[in-house]
Every structure is written in C-alpha cells, then in structure tokens.
Amino acid sequence: MTLTELDIRMCRSKLITKGISDPTNDQIAMRFVRDHRNGLLKNSDWMGNSDVTMSSEWQIYRQALRDLPANSTPSLDENGNLTGVEWPTKPE
C-alpha cells in the first residue's frame, strides 16, 4: 500500500498535535495503520448490531484488525510504500 502525500501530511499533523514535534517515518506509518484500521473497524461495526449474527470469519477479521498495531512493525520506504503490515482479508 502506498501512502499519498496527503496521507503522510495528515498523519504528521496528528502526531505533531499529540506533541511529537518531528515524527519519524515509522511513527507516521503507525499512525496511518491505526487510522486506516479504525476506518475498517468502523465500516464493519454493523456486524455487531443485535439483529445480526456475526460469523466466526467476521469475528476473526475484526480481532485481527484490533491486534494489527501490536502485531506489525510498519514503516515507509523511500517511495512512500507502507511495509511491515499484513492486512487481514475481509470476509465475503
């Protein structure tokens, strides 16, 4: 996955707001992973509604998303490519 300049600037800005004055590429990469992961979780929150029976595949997917920051070592290469992250596969 390649981050755009906008992705990088937005992540850098969020980190600066949190008190990190000169964020490293690794910090920017982790911020992107967390933000992107949060969006994927939000898009699948409907699976947790009381009128939906969540399949084991969805439970595993959502748990893998929650565990992603702890199980990854994200970094940006010189071309802005995100490395060190294996995104879980969304169930059909």
C-alpha positions, 0 to 999 in steps of 0.5 A: 500500500502506498501512502499519498502525500496527503496521507503522510501530511495528515498523519504528521499533523496528528502526531505533531498535535499529540506533541511529537514535534518531528515524527519519524517515518515509522511513527507516521506509518503507525499512525496511518495503520491505526487510522486506516484500521479504525476506518475498517473497524468502523465500516464493519461495526454493523456486524455487531448490531443485535439483529445480526449474527456475526460469523466466526470469519467476521469475528476473526477479521475484526480481532485481527484488525484490533491486534494489527498495531501490536502485531506489525512493525510498519514503516515507509520506504523511500517511495512512500510504500507502507511495509511491515503490515499484513492486512487481514482479508475481509470476509465475503 
